[in-house]
Amino acid sequence: ILFFVMNDMGRIDPMYQFSLDAYIELFSNSIEKSLKHPKLSERIGYLNDYHTFAVYQYTCRGLFERHKLLFSFQMCVKIMENANKLNMDEYNFFLRGGVVLDRDAQMDNPCKWLDDTLWDNITELDKLGSFMGIANSFDQYPREWHQWFTSDSPESTPLPGEWDNSCNELQRMLIVRSLRPDRVPYTVTSFIINNLGAKFVEPPVLNMAAVVEDSTCRIPLIFVL
């Protein structure tokens, strides 16, 4: 899973290239350096935890700063998807947003302060099973939604009506993504912290001793200045 997450970063910038040989070497190091335990399940848990963070540190050394949070998020999502802990319809909406194909069938926007693009997101979000009725809630709670919309930190502000109790973390992210896309990085950061750990949103400072320790006599170190 982790190698393919690394490999997919090449779609973001063609400079990001990671070889399978280097990954295998990194995995071998993780086997050697991770905490040992006589019980197999515990040993596998320690190895997975160690290797996941080792991959994060190793990859961040070669990423531009603006792409490090994206890499952490992709790691988190793929791990959760593999564990069947992610609703893929909701995740795909988070990536793409709402696109209205038939405006004649679209519910009228009851809020003058909400522009058409954001309303498109809400009406399309309403088509997902967990969000059925959210478009009508803007007619029911226009003042509460406006207060939420204008909040400095909507990602941590209670949602209007029953939505505050009915939404899980990913579903809250979809609402933020639909109405306040400027706050998406903050919701993504919280999501990573809650599901993967705080250390995965703190890119490591370049440590030459650690770089040399992770290298071998057969792997050259190349610095791009």
Secondary structure, DSSP 8 states (H G I E B T S, - for coil): -HHHHHHHGGGT-TT----HHHHHHHHHHHHHHS---SSHHHHHHHHHHHHHHHHHHHHHTTS-HHHHHHHHHHHHHHHHHHTT-S-HHHHHHHHH----S-GGGS-----TTS-HHHHHHHHHHTTSGGGTTHHHHHHH-HHHHHHHHT-S-GGGS--STTHHHH--HHHHHHHHHHH-GGGHHHHHHHHHHHHT-GGGGS-----HHHHHHH--TTS------
